[in-house]
Amino acid sequence: MHAEVLSSTEWAAGDAYPLFRADTFIEVTEEDVEAKIGALDAYRGVMRPLPHPRSPEAIRAQATLRGVEAGYPFAEAFSTSIRRIPLAEGS
């Protein structure tokens, strides 16, 4: 499973890095979104001012957009279609 990382997943370069295609959505709360912003802010140089994709406003907007796509107020998107390995029976 791959997580969506703003300013990384949408900047894919050609066939070497296929575009992120969300196929799994996990509902999150507004508090979760704020916690994510706080966690990213703990890393020096990760957050930038708007209109950068890793601004607090853009992260909130992305969570809202993914929520709308999935029928939730807020959501995180993941891609499971890159590689799936079925579990062995009895696992």
Secondary structure by P-SEA (a helix, b strand, c coil): cbbbbccccccccccccccccccbbbbbcaaaaaaaaaaaaacccccccccccccaaaaaaaaaaaaaaaccccbbbbbcccbbbbccccc
